[in-house]
C-alpha cells in the first residue's frame, strides 16, 4: 500500500471513530422523556389555569374555614403565594389525613400540603418536596387532668387522627395505653374536652395554637419523637413538578416569607430549623 493511500485510510478511520464517539456522548431525548415533561402537573396546571391544593381545612392554624366560609391559614397563605407565582387561580380541596395519598394518586389534586410528614413508608407511594415546616409531637390535655408527660398516660386513652403517623408513634413507646382513632383533629380535640380521651398526640405547632383558643387545655413540654419534617406531597414520577415546587420553597425560605407567614399564624418564630437551612 502506498503512503498516500495509508494516510487516506487512516484519516477515514479517525473521522468514523470521532462520529461514533460524538454519537455516544450526545444526549437524545427519548419519547418517554418528552412525554414525562409534557404530562407534568406543572404543564397541566398552567393549561388549566387553576392550581388544586389538597389541605386539611380542619387543622387550624394550618388550614381552616374563616367566618365567611373561605379557606384560611398558614398552608392557605402558602398556596396563595404558589398560585400567584404560577399566574393561575387557586382551588383549595378539603383533605383528610386518610385520603391525602389517594387524592394524589387519582389526580384529584395537584399537590398536598396538610401537615404532611415525610417518611420512607409514604415515599413508596408518593414523592415529597423539601420540608417547609418542622415539628415534634406532644400531648394536648386538660389542665385539670394532672398529666404533665407521656409517663402519666399509663392505662389511659390517647386520641389520634386516622391516617396520621401518631398511632404508630404511641405504639413504639411500648406503653399500656388505649389508642382511639378519630376522623379529624377537631373530633380528637373534642374527645379530650368531653373526657372521652385523656390526651391527644399531635404536631406541637398545632397543639400550641389549640391551647391558646381554650384556657382549659395545655400542651405537655416534651418531644415525644424525633423532629418531623413536613413537606408538600406530589404524585410519583413527576420530576418536573417536584423541581418547580422545590425551587418555590427555596425562594420563600431564602426571602424569609415562609418565616414571616409562620410568625403571623403561630405568633412566634419557628422553634426548629429547616433542613436544608436557608
C-alpha positions in Angstrom: 0.0 0.0 0.0 1.3 3.4 -0.9 1.9 6.1 1.8 -0.8 8.3 0.3 -3.4 5.5 0.4 -2.4 4.7 4.0 -2.9 8.3 5.0 -6.3 8.4 3.4 -7.4 5.2 5.1 -6.1 6.5 8.5 -8.0 9.8 8.0 -11.3 8.0 7.2 -10.9 5.7 10.2 -10.2 8.6 12.5 -13.2 10.5 11.2 -15.5 7.5 11.6 -14.3 7.0 15.2 -15.0 10.6 16.0 -18.5 10.4 14.7 -19.1 7.2 16.8 -17.8 8.9 20.0 -19.9 12.0 19.3 -23.0 10.0 18.8 -22.3 8.1 22.1 -21.8 11.3 24.0 -24.8 13.2 22.6 -27.9 13.1 24.8 -31.0 12.4 22.8 -34.4 12.7 24.5 -36.4 9.6 24.2 -40.2 9.7 23.5 -40.8 8.6 27.1 -38.7 11.5 28.5 -40.6 14.0 26.3 -43.9 12.6 27.3 -43.0 12.8 31.0 -42.3 16.6 30.6 -45.4 17.1 28.6 -47.6 15.2 31.1 -46.2 17.1 34.1 -48.7 18.5 36.6 -46.9 21.8 36.1 -48.0 22.0 32.4 -51.5 20.8 33.3 -51.8 23.5 36.0 -50.7 26.2 33.6 -53.0 24.9 30.8 -56.0 24.6 33.2 -55.4 27.9 34.8 -56.1 26.6 38.2 -53.9 25.1 41.0 -55.7 22.4 43.1 -54.1 22.2 46.5 -55.2 19.5 49.0 -55.2 20.7 52.5 -56.6 19.7 55.9 -59.1 22.5 56.4 -60.0 21.3 59.9 -56.4 21.8 61.2 -56.1 25.4 62.3 -54.0 27.4 62.0 -52.6 25.4 59.1 -55.9 25.2 57.3 -59.5 26.1 58.3 -62.6 28.0 57.1 -63.0 31.6 58.3 -66.3 33.1 59.4 -67.3 33.7 55.7 -66.6 30.1 54.8 -63.4 30.8 52.9 -60.3 28.7 53.4 -57.7 30.4 55.5 -54.5 29.6 57.5 -50.8 29.1 57.2 -51.0 26.5 54.4 -53.6 28.5 52.6 -51.3 31.6 52.5 -48.5 29.4 51.1 -50.9 28.0 48.5 -51.9 31.6 47.5 -48.3 32.5 47.0 -47.7 29.4 44.9 -50.7 30.2 42.7 -49.5 33.8 42.4 -46.1 32.7 41.2 -47.7 30.3 38.7 -50.1 33.0 37.5 -53.2 30.8 38.0 -56.3 30.7 40.2 -56.3 28.7 43.4 -58.7 25.9 44.4 -58.3 24.6 47.9 -59.6 21.0 48.2 -60.5 19.9 51.7 -58.5 16.8 52.5 -58.1 14.4 55.4 -55.0 12.5 56.7 -56.6 9.3 55.4 -57.2 10.4 51.8 -54.1 12.6 51.2 -52.3 9.9 49.3 -55.3 8.5 47.3 -56.2 12.1 46.2 -52.7 12.5 44.7 -52.6 9.1 43.1 -56.0 9.7 41.4 -55.0 13.2 40.4 -57.9 14.8 42.3 -55.3 17.4 43.5 -52.0 18.7 42.1 -50.2 18.9 45.4 -51.0 18.2 49.1 -49.8 20.3 52.0 -51.8 19.1 55.1 -49.0 18.9 57.7 -47.6 16.0 55.6 -44.7 14.3 57.4 -42.0 12.8 55.1 -41.1 9.2 55.8 -39.8 6.3 53.8 -43.0 4.3 54.0 -45.1 7.1 52.4 -42.3 7.7 49.9 -43.1 4.2 48.5 -46.3 5.7 47.2 -45.7 9.4 46.6 -42.9 11.9 46.3 -42.1 14.7 48.8 -40.6 18.1 48.3 -38.0 19.7 50.7 -39.6 20.4 54.1 -41.3 23.8 54.7 -42.0 23.4 58.5 -40.6 21.3 61.3 -42.3 19.9 64.4 -42.2 17.4 67.1 -45.0 15.6 68.9 -46.6 16.4 72.3 -49.8 15.8 74.2 -52.9 18.1 74.4 -54.5 17.6 77.8 -56.9 19.3 80.2 -55.1 21.4 82.8 -57.1 19.7 85.4 -56.0 16.2 84.3 -52.7 16.3 86.2 -51.0 14.9 83.1 -47.6 16.5 82.5 -45.9 14.0 80.3 -46.4 10.7 78.4 -45.2 8.9 81.5 -48.6 9.8 83.1 -50.6 8.1 80.4 -50.3 4.5 81.6 -53.7 2.8 81.3 -55.3 5.9 79.8 -56.7 6.8 76.4 -54.8 8.8 73.7 -56.7 10.3 70.8 -55.1 10.1 67.3 -56.3 11.0 63.8 -56.8 8.3 61.2 -54.1 8.2 58.5 -51.5 10.0 60.7 -48.3 8.5 62.0 -49.2 9.3 65.6 -50.7 6.0 66.5 -47.6 4.2 65.4 -45.5 6.6 67.4 -47.5 5.8 70.5 -47.2 2.1 69.9 -43.4 2.4 69.6 -43.3 3.6 73.2 -44.5 0.2 74.4 -46.8 1.6 77.0 -50.1 0.3 78.4 -52.3 2.8 76.7 -55.5 2.7 74.6 -55.3 4.4 71.2 -58.6 5.8 70.0 -58.7 7.0 66.3 -60.9 9.9 65.1 -61.7 11.1 61.6 -60.4 14.6 62.1 -58.2 16.6 64.5 -61.2 18.6 65.7 -63.0 15.4 66.6 -59.9 14.3 68.6 -59.8 17.6 70.4 -63.5 17.4 71.3 -62.9 13.9 72.7 -60.3 15.4 75.1 -62.6 18.2 76.1 -65.5 15.8 76.7 -63.4 13.3 78.6 -63.7 10.6 76.0 -59.9 10.6 75.7 -57.3 11.7 78.3 -54.9 13.3 75.7 -54.4 13.9 72.0 -51.0 13.4 70.4 -50.2 15.7 67.5 -47.8 18.2 66.0 -46.7 20.6 68.8 -47.2 23.6 66.5 -50.9 22.7 66.0 -51.4 21.9 69.7 -49.9 25.1 71.0 -52.4 27.1 68.8 -55.3 25.0 70.0 -54.3 25.5 73.7 -54.4 29.3 73.1 -58.0 29.0 72.0 -59.1 27.2 75.1 -57.8 28.2 78.6 -58.8 24.7 80.0 -56.3 23.0 77.7 -52.5 22.8 77.9 -49.6 21.1 76.0 -47.0 18.9 77.6 -43.5 20.3 77.4 -41.8 17.4 75.7 -40.7 16.0 72.4 -42.2 12.5 72.1 -40.5 11.7 68.8 -37.5 12.9 66.7 -38.2 16.0 64.7 -40.7 15.6 61.9 -40.1 17.4 58.6 -43.3 18.3 56.9 -43.4 18.8 53.2 -45.6 19.0 50.1 -46.7 15.7 48.7 -46.9 15.1 44.9 -47.7 12.2 42.6 -44.7 9.9 42.0 -42.7 10.1 38.7 -43.2 13.9 38.1 -39.7 15.3 38.5 -40.6 18.5 36.6 -43.3 19.4 39.1 -41.2 18.4 42.0 -38.3 20.6 40.8 -40.6 23.6 40.4 -42.0 23.2 43.9 -38.6 22.8 45.5 -37.5 26.0 43.8 -40.6 27.7 45.1 -39.7 26.6 48.6 -36.2 27.7 48.2 -37.3 31.2 47.2 -39.9 31.7 50.0 -37.3 30.4 52.6 -34.4 32.5 51.2 -36.7 35.6 51.2 -37.9 34.8 54.7 -41.5 34.9 53.5 -42.1 31.5 55.0 -40.8 32.6 58.3 -43.0 35.7 58.3 -46.1 33.6 57.5 -45.3 31.2 60.3 -45.0 34.0 62.8 -48.2 35.5 61.5 -50.2 32.4 62.3 -48.3 30.9 65.3 -47.3 34.2 67.0 -43.7 33.1 67.4 -40.6 32.4 65.4 -40.2 28.8 64.1 -39.0 26.6 67.0 -36.9 24.3 64.9 -34.6 25.0 61.9 -35.4 23.6 58.4 -33.1 21.1 56.9 -31.7 22.1 54.4 -31.3 25.5 56.0 -31.8 28.7 54.0 
